Amino acid sequence: MLTELGQLIETHRKTRHMTQTELVKQIGLEQSNYSAMIHGHRPINDDILSRVIDILSIPDEAIHQVKTNRHDKKQVIANLRKLSPASIRKLRDYSDLLLLAEKPPSQN
């Protein structure tokens, strides 16, 4: 599964009708390293990200949004890790209720 940043990169690559092979050649990466980066198995360092942004003309706003979303997700995870077992049970019960409320009534 692609990361949010990986999805952004792939979307811009495809809209420019560029193959992965062409992109990795311009970036100076191996295909396997590129794949690992967009799938989140390896971090994308700032130098490579800068080259990708330049090559694909990705707007700064799009990169900022991805970074903001990543920070927000990390904050949520950090907060969840601080919960007590009792609070976790309450949260699970609440999420179960929400899921039940979303289900359409069964038709007999």
Buried (B, 14 or more C-beta within 10 A) or exposed (E): EBBBBBEBBBBBBEEEEBEBEEBBEBBEBEEEBBBBBBEBEEEBEEEBBEBBBEBBEBEEEBBEEBEEEEEEEEEEEEEEEEEEEEEEEEEEEEEEEEEEEEEEEEEE
